[in-house]
């Protein structure tokens, strides 16, 4: 066989291999992106009820923490007023 024909055959084989590999990578990428983009199903009724209960619990904890903080601010203000009254010099 002619050496030029052998070189041409090798180039064609390598080109087909590269194109096939690129197509395989493209298909794999397309499938993974399509799998990621699938719409998610809604959570079940039980899970929705648990999430609602958790939200209520967090809200009630937040209210209690705010009450504690308000009580601490009130006590701190009383302490500072008491300290200010005691700091006044006594008049004879």
TARASUL-V986425 format. One record per residue. N is the residue number from 1. RES is the residue in three letters. PSI is psi in degrees with one decimal (NA if undefined). NEAR is the number of other C-alpha atoms within 10 Angstrom. Layout:
# TARASUL-V986425
{{N/RES/PSI/NEAR} {N/RES/PSI/NEAR}}
This chain:
# TARASUL-V986425
{{1/UNK/156.7/5} {2/UNK/132.4/6} {3/UNK/-29.6/8} {4/UNK/-35.0/9} {5/UNK/-39.3/10} {6/UNK/-43.6/11} {7/UNK/-42.2/11} {8/UNK/-40.7/11} {9/UNK/-40.5/12} {10/UNK/-43.2/12} {11/UNK/-42.1/12} {12/UNK/-42.9/12} {13/UNK/-43.7/12} {14/UNK/-41.5/12} {15/UNK/-43.3/12} {16/UNK/-40.4/12} {17/UNK/-43.6/12} {18/UNK/-42.9/12} {19/UNK/-41.4/12} {20/UNK/-42.2/12} {21/UNK/-42.1/12} {22/UNK/-40.5/12} {23/UNK/-41.0/12} {24/UNK/-43.1/12} {25/UNK/-40.9/12} {26/UNK/-43.7/11} {27/UNK/-42.7/12} {28/UNK/-41.8/12} {29/UNK/-44.4/12} {30/UNK/-43.8/12} {31/UNK/-40.8/12} {32/UNK/-37.7/10} {33/UNK/-41.2/11} {34/UNK/-36.2/11} {35/UNK/-37.6/10} {36/UNK/-37.2/10} {37/UNK/-1.8/9} {38/UNK/137.0/8} {39/UNK/141.3/8} {40/UNK/148.2/7} {41/UNK/153.6/6} {42/UNK/149.0/8} {43/UNK/155.5/10} {44/UNK/168.1/9} {45/UNK/-40.9/9} {46/UNK/-43.9/9} {47/UNK/-39.3/11} {48/UNK/-39.7/12} {49/UNK/-40.3/12} {50/UNK/-40.0/12} {51/UNK/-41.9/13} {52/UNK/-41.8/12} {53/UNK/-40.2/12} {54/UNK/-40.2/12} {55/UNK/-41.8/12} {56/UNK/-40.7/12} {57/UNK/-44.0/12} {58/UNK/-39.9/12} {59/UNK/-43.3/12} {60/UNK/-36.1/12} {61/UNK/-40.6/12} {62/UNK/-39.6/12} {63/UNK/-43.4/12} {64/UNK/-39.9/12} {65/UNK/-38.8/12} {66/UNK/-39.0/12} {67/UNK/-42.6/12} {68/UNK/-43.5/12} {69/UNK/-41.2/12} {70/UNK/-40.3/12} {71/UNK/-39.4/12} {72/UNK/-39.5/12} {73/UNK/-41.3/12} {74/UNK/-46.1/12} {75/UNK/-38.8/12} {76/UNK/-39.9/12} {77/UNK/-42.2/12} {78/UNK/-42.4/12} {79/UNK/-42.0/12} {80/UNK/-36.3/12} {81/UNK/-39.4/12} {82/UNK/-42.1/11} {83/UNK/-36.2/11} {84/UNK/-38.2/10} {85/UNK/-37.2/10} {86/UNK/-22.1/10} {87/UNK/-14.6/9} {88/UNK/137.6/8} {89/UNK/146.8/7} {90/UNK/136.5/6} {91/UNK/132.9/4} {92/UNK/NA/3}}
